[in-house]
Amino acid sequence: VAMPLRAQSGWPDKPLRVIVPFVPGGPPDAVTRLIQVRLSEILGQPIVVDNRGGAGGNIGTQAVAKSAPDGNTILITSSAFVVNTSFPESGYNAERDFIPVTIVASQPNVIVAHPSMQAKTMAEVVAMAKTTPMAFATPGSGTTPHLTAENFFNIANKLNMTPIHYKGAGQAVGAVVGGEPKLGCMAMTAPLQNIKGGRLRALAVSSAKRLQILPDVPTLSELGHPDMLDYTWVGAFLPAGTPAAIQTKWHDALTKALTAPDIKEKLQAMAFDALLESPAKTGDYVRGEISRWAQVVKHIGFKPE
């Protein structure tokens, strides 16, 4: 048995709190619950998962920004973190208020349709939307699935589709499975079982290449949009001012938990790739994502709700 990290320094000496700034059911929550027990074993303290949904992730994110930089509170969030920081309303600055620990895992977004929809391909959806008013479900305003769909339908194809924002991916999937609306875009985990069960049809994925679990579904790149390589990722961040030694311990603990063979297998089954870059590389990646999504937001003319 590996010696808990605590034995080496005195930290952590009390239960740890992971704030997930979304309701249960989306990617950050799924990944956090998957590693919760393992992380607790590695760090030698109980880990409490605190789902603080609201304002597209901003409420929980602000709570971590304002928490003591003692390593006892960590944020596990989605790529909405880098989108929302473009807006003053978000109440935080991703670069100033946080220290990146690692991007835990990442997955593409998928555009899905209710099986009863006459349009069976993205080209047919685009053709249909030119004459019929259409809407699409999203897991929330400003999430990367929302922006992927906006970018494809309304910017690239100049359609006037209406986004309908739900409180999280679970609700958005439920809406499309129920046929209201008949289209949606989410990160892969939430709709996967319904795609496999035939209750949803996957039309396109936003990854660089086709997914092994959905080999028949084309990428947006194949459909003529090589710049639409959009990923919903799950990342861990500590409040600015957290000591470097604690940042390293969190990084090592997350890496250990996520590379355990049983957890790796479960992540793959949920369509996640574990990234686990160093804090420095994670910082570079996050800065790149902030500027990339700021351009998409500007292009779409999107305003937070």
C-alpha positions in Angstrom: 0.0 0.0 0.0 1.4 3.4 -0.9 2.0 5.6 2.1 -0.6 8.5 2.2 1.0 11.7 1.0 0.1 13.3 4.4 2.8 11.3 6.2 5.5 13.4 4.4 4.6 17.0 5.5 1.6 17.5 7.7 -0.7 18.4 4.7 -3.5 17.4 4.4 -4.5 17.4 8.1 -8.3 17.7 7.6 -11.0 16.6 5.2 -10.6 18.0 1.6 -13.4 19.6 -0.4 -13.8 19.4 -4.2 -16.2 22.0 -5.5 -17.8 21.0 -8.8 -19.6 24.1 -10.0 -22.4 22.2 -11.8 -25.4 20.0 -10.9 -24.6 16.3 -10.9 -24.6 14.4 -14.3 -22.1 16.4 -16.4 -18.4 15.6 -17.2 -16.7 17.2 -14.1 -19.1 15.5 -11.7 -18.8 12.1 -13.4 -15.0 12.2 -13.3 -14.9 13.5 -9.7 -17.2 10.8 -8.5 -15.1 8.2 -10.3 -11.9 9.1 -8.5 -13.3 10.4 -5.2 -12.5 7.2 -3.1 -9.1 6.6 -4.8 -8.1 10.3 -4.1 -9.1 10.0 -0.5 -6.9 6.8 -0.1 -3.9 8.5 -1.8 -4.2 11.8 0.2 -5.2 10.1 3.5 -8.2 12.3 4.2 -12.0 12.1 3.4 -12.9 14.0 0.3 -16.2 15.8 0.2 -17.7 16.6 -3.2 -19.7 19.8 -3.2 -21.9 20.4 -6.3 -22.6 24.1 -6.5 -24.5 24.7 -9.7 -25.7 28.1 -11.0 -24.7 30.9 -13.3 -23.1 28.5 -15.8 -20.5 27.4 -13.3 -19.6 30.9 -12.0 -21.0 30.5 -8.5 -18.9 27.5 -7.5 -15.9 28.9 -9.3 -16.1 32.2 -7.4 -16.4 30.2 -4.1 -13.1 28.5 -4.8 -11.4 31.8 -5.9 -12.4 33.3 -2.6 -11.5 30.2 -0.4 -8.3 30.0 1.7 -5.3 29.1 -0.4 -4.4 26.2 1.9 -4.9 23.3 -0.5 -8.0 22.1 1.3 -10.4 23.3 -1.4 -10.0 22.5 -5.1 -12.1 23.3 -8.1 -12.8 20.5 -10.6 -14.6 22.2 -13.5 -15.2 22.0 -17.2 -14.0 24.1 -20.1 -16.8 26.5 -19.4 -14.1 27.9 -17.0 -12.1 29.3 -19.9 -15.2 30.5 -21.8 -16.8 32.4 -18.9 -13.7 34.2 -17.9 -14.1 36.4 -21.1 -17.1 38.1 -19.4 -16.8 40.5 -16.5 -20.1 39.1 -15.1 -18.3 35.8 -14.4 -16.8 37.3 -11.2 -13.4 35.7 -11.6 -10.3 35.9 -13.8 -9.1 32.4 -14.7 -5.4 33.4 -14.9 -5.2 35.8 -11.9 -7.4 33.9 -9.4 -6.3 30.3 -10.0 -3.3 28.0 -10.2 -3.8 25.2 -12.8 -3.1 21.7 -11.4 -3.9 19.6 -14.4 -6.4 18.9 -17.2 -7.8 15.7 -15.8 -9.6 14.4 -18.9 -11.0 15.6 -22.2 -13.7 14.5 -24.7 -15.3 15.9 -27.8 -18.7 17.3 -28.2 -21.4 15.4 -30.2 -24.4 16.7 -32.1 -27.3 14.4 -31.6 -30.8 14.1 -33.0 -34.0 12.3 -32.0 -34.4 9.1 -34.1 -37.7 10.4 -35.5 -36.1 13.4 -37.1 -36.3 13.1 -40.9 -32.9 14.6 -41.5 -30.4 11.7 -41.0 -27.1 13.6 -41.6 -25.7 17.0 -40.8 -26.1 18.1 -44.4 -29.8 17.1 -44.3 -30.2 19.0 -41.0 -28.7 22.1 -42.5 -30.9 21.9 -45.6 -34.0 21.4 -43.4 -33.1 24.3 -41.1 -33.0 26.7 -44.1 -36.8 26.4 -44.4 -38.0 25.2 -41.0 -37.4 27.0 -37.7 -35.3 24.7 -35.5 -33.8 24.7 -32.0 -31.0 22.7 -30.3 -30.6 21.7 -26.6 -27.4 22.6 -24.8 -26.1 21.8 -21.3 -25.9 25.5 -20.5 -25.2 28.9 -21.9 -21.5 29.4 -22.7 -20.6 25.7 -22.4 -18.3 24.4 -25.1 -21.1 22.2 -26.6 -23.3 25.3 -26.8 -20.6 27.2 -28.7 -19.7 24.2 -30.9 -23.4 24.1 -32.1 -23.7 27.9 -32.5 -20.4 28.0 -34.5 -21.5 25.2 -36.8 -25.2 26.0 -37.3 -25.3 29.8 -37.0 -21.9 31.1 -38.0 -20.5 28.5 -40.5 -23.9 27.6 -42.1 -25.6 31.0 -41.5 -28.8 29.4 -40.0 -30.9 31.0 -37.4 -31.2 28.1 -35.0 -32.3 28.8 -31.4 -30.3 27.4 -28.5 -32.3 26.1 -25.6 -30.1 26.0 -22.5 -30.7 23.4 -19.8 -29.2 23.0 -16.3 -26.5 20.6 -17.2 -25.9 17.8 -19.7 -28.3 15.3 -18.1 -31.3 17.6 -18.6 -30.3 18.5 -22.1 -30.0 14.8 -23.1 -33.4 14.1 -21.5 -35.0 16.9 -23.6 -33.7 15.5 -26.9 -34.6 11.9 -25.9 -38.1 13.3 -25.3 -38.1 14.9 -28.7 -38.3 18.5 -27.5 -36.2 19.9 -29.2 -35.1 17.2 -31.7 -31.5 18.3 -31.8 -28.8 18.9 -29.2 -25.1 19.2 -28.6 -23.4 17.9 -25.5 -20.0 16.5 -24.4 -19.9 12.7 -25.1 -20.4 11.1 -21.7 -24.0 12.2 -21.0 -25.7 11.1 -24.3 -23.5 8.0 -24.9 -25.8 5.3 -23.4 -28.8 6.8 -25.3 -26.8 6.8 -28.5 -25.8 3.1 -28.0 -29.4 2.3 -27.0 -30.8 3.9 -30.2 -32.7 6.6 -28.4 -30.5 9.3 -29.9 -28.7 9.4 -33.3 -25.2 10.9 -33.3 -24.7 13.1 -36.3 -21.1 14.5 -35.8 -18.3 14.7 -33.3 -15.9 17.6 -32.7 -12.8 15.5 -32.3 -9.7 15.5 -34.6 -10.5 11.9 -35.7 -13.5 9.5 -35.4 -14.1 7.9 -32.0 -13.4 4.2 -31.6 -16.7 3.9 -29.7 -18.7 5.6 -32.6 -16.7 4.7 -35.7 -19.6 5.5 -38.1 -20.0 9.1 -36.9 -18.2 11.7 -39.0 -16.1 14.5 -37.5 -17.0 18.2 -38.1 -13.5 18.4 -39.6 -14.5 15.7 -42.2 -17.6 17.8 -42.9 -15.5 20.7 -44.0 -14.7 22.5 -40.7 -11.1 21.6 -39.8 -11.0 24.5 -37.3 -13.9 23.0 -35.2 -11.8 20.8 -32.9 -13.7 21.4 -29.8 -13.2 19.5 -26.6 -15.0 19.6 -23.3 -12.4 19.1 -20.7 -12.3 18.6 -17.0 -9.6 20.5 -15.1 -8.4 20.9 -11.6 -7.5 24.4 -10.2 -6.5 25.7 -6.8 -7.0 29.2 -5.5 -4.1 31.6 -6.3 -1.6 31.7 -3.5 -1.7 28.0 -2.8 1.9 26.8 -1.9 3.7 25.1 -4.8 4.4 22.0 -2.7 0.6 21.5 -2.2 -0.1 22.1 -5.9 2.5 19.3 -6.7 0.8 17.0 -4.2 -2.6 17.5 -5.8 -1.1 17.0 -9.2 0.6 13.7 -8.1 -2.5 12.4 -6.3 -4.8 13.1 -9.4 -2.2 11.5 -11.7 -2.0 8.4 -9.5 -5.8 8.1 -9.2 -6.4 8.6 -12.9 -3.7 6.2 -14.1 -5.0 3.3 -12.0 -5.9 0.6 -14.6 -9.6 0.2 -13.4 -10.2 4.0 -13.5 -8.5 4.4 -16.8 -10.8 1.7 -18.3 -13.9 3.4 -16.8 -12.8 6.8 -18.2 -12.4 5.3 -21.7 -15.8 3.7 -21.5 -17.1 7.2 -20.8 -15.3 8.5 -23.9 -12.7 10.4 -21.9 -9.0 10.7 -22.6 -6.8 11.3 -19.6 -4.4 14.2 -20.4 -2.6 14.7 -17.1 -0.1 17.3 -18.2 2.3 19.0 -15.8 1.0 22.2 -14.1 3.3 24.3 -16.4 2.0 22.7 -19.6 -1.6 22.9 -18.2 -1.1 26.6 -17.7 0.0 27.0 -21.3 -3.0 25.0 -22.6 -5.4 26.9 -20.4 -4.1 30.3 -21.7 -4.4 29.0 -25.3 -8.0 27.9 -24.6 -8.9 31.3 -23.0 -7.8 33.2 -26.2 -9.3 30.6 -28.6 -12.8 30.7 -26.9 -12.7 34.4 -26.5 -12.4 34.6 -30.3 -15.3 32.2 -30.8 -17.5 34.2 -28.3 -16.7 37.4 -30.2 -17.4 35.8 -33.5 -20.8 34.5 -32.4 -21.6 37.8 -30.5 -22.6 35.6 -27.6 -23.6 37.3 -24.3 -24.0 35.3 -21.1 -27.5 34.8 -19.8 
